[in-house]
Amino acid sequence: MDIREVLQFVEEVVYAKTGNHLNDLQRDIIEGTLKRQKYVDIADSYGCSAGHAKDAGYELLQMLSDVFGEPVDKYNLKSGRCTIKRCFQCATPNWFTHCCYCTSSF
């Protein structure tokens, strides 16, 4: 699974559910998490403090939990146990209207 494809998928689902796009820091947090980076490393590459990256990461994971209807944290995102990766893997042509792993339709 390509990280760019996961980011695009998450971006599309977040936009569909919230009407908002991910910002650059949120994208960097998702990418860094998938690469198993720590917040301090994500912050260094983004150019912010580790505390700011951690706060933004907490808010992002809360938003993703709401969007995907299940708890999303840094650990289950990395391991692939959360809906984001399962929905992406399920991504049939009609994934946007219903995914076999999701509890509700998009």
Steps between C-alpha positions, in 0.01 A plus 500: 500500500648832391500782758391753236197287421408470868531878543279562197243251627493655848481849347198400289315335790574788739381753242185299428413477869614843625526729198859578606830401345795374703765763561871443434578411861215247513629338180853492644369340820321225308803441278740504794280263697488256211880522484511429875648841585469664839333839539839665559619374160178610330535842662862532384408426140197733512678780685297525819543402862448142610225621735314667215529189282377281787201730565416508129538122486259454789240723329553320169454155654181618674368631167591175321326303774185703441526474121562125494269416788757313710795589720803593293829543679863512396551133577206347318561730203860372475397139539215509249236397754290810445231566244715735293725227367222242481275738305788584271566133435130445435489795261281360229358740241209577736712532818379854547140402552561190708799304618464145622714583807320818599211499740329780312488631148706798399 
